[in-house]
Amino acid sequence: MQLAVIESAENPFALAKYVDGKYFAINELPTLTAALKIPLAQLREILERSSGPEIHGRELPPLAPESEVWGAGVTYLRSRDARKEESGTPDVYQKVYEADRPELFFKANFRRTVGNGDVVGKRADCTSTVPEPEVAIVINAHEEIVGFTICNDVTSRSIEGANPLYLPQAKSYLGSTALGPRITPSWLAPEHSKMTIAARITRNGEVVWSADTALSSLNKSLEHLVGYLFRCQTFPDGVVLSTGTGIIPLLDFIMLEGDVVTIDVAGIGTLENEVMEIPLDINKKFQNALKS
């Protein structure tokens, strides 16, 4: 059983149980927002006895529309090494890897997030963009990990590499985040040691890059990351935290428009997205489309 967010005729953000390829309503919890406001034990009790009717609609990213996606950086040895290779100021990445305080940053809201099968974005003003395949944790308002999903934390590598202060531009833009396919409840998810992460990029039908790692290689515990995320913060509608990547393409690799990025996480599912370049004048195009 997994949790999905469905755009149905009756509810634009319906929370559903996904079982054997079908979606079922959860009468007591019409939305993911409602599910993330209650304690984990109560959520589990509701889900285990819920038997709502089957519903139909388009599957959306598994994110509450009022919620946010945050990211953790430099949480794997490979991530530390890659950032040091890319950057003109490599010491900052070594220091944060060794520090107790993790790197945490705002990544996206619902509007900037795409789901499984949608197109993910690369900036038109970036010369080197790469995927960052990650396990993401879904956290409720009570600081409890309620489930796991997959995130492609797309990164404009050349922009962040030029100056770490450009991180918000490198990380957060339209279509910079892919999330999905669904949420696996924490009590049904595999142990961290068994949660392997494999990724590949296909170009014109040919695999041009692939790599794998495991969540067990994370250098900070999930509880540690959650604890810091909630310091001096509240998330009344819950939050998704992408836990960082342990697999990054080599410096000479560039992700191109039309590439297909596939991320498999054992026990969680598969997230797949085609890459599209986001033009510099996307806002003007958007405003003109509204007028037509």
Secondary structure, 3 states (H helix, E strand, C coil): CEEEEEECCCCCCEEEEEECCEEEECCCCCCHHHHHHCCHHHHHHHHHHCCCCEECCEEECCCCCCCEEEEEECCCHHHHHHHHHHCCCCHHHHHHHHCCCCEEEEEEEHHHEECCCCEEEEECCCCCEECCEEEEEEECCCCCEEEEEEEEECEEHHHHHHCHHHHHHHHCCCCCEEEEEEEEECCCCCCHHHCEEEEEEEECCEEEEEEEEEHHHCCCCHHHHHHHHCCCCCCCCCEEEECCCCCCCCCCCCCCCCCEEEEEECCCEEEEEEEEEECCCHHHHHHHHHHC
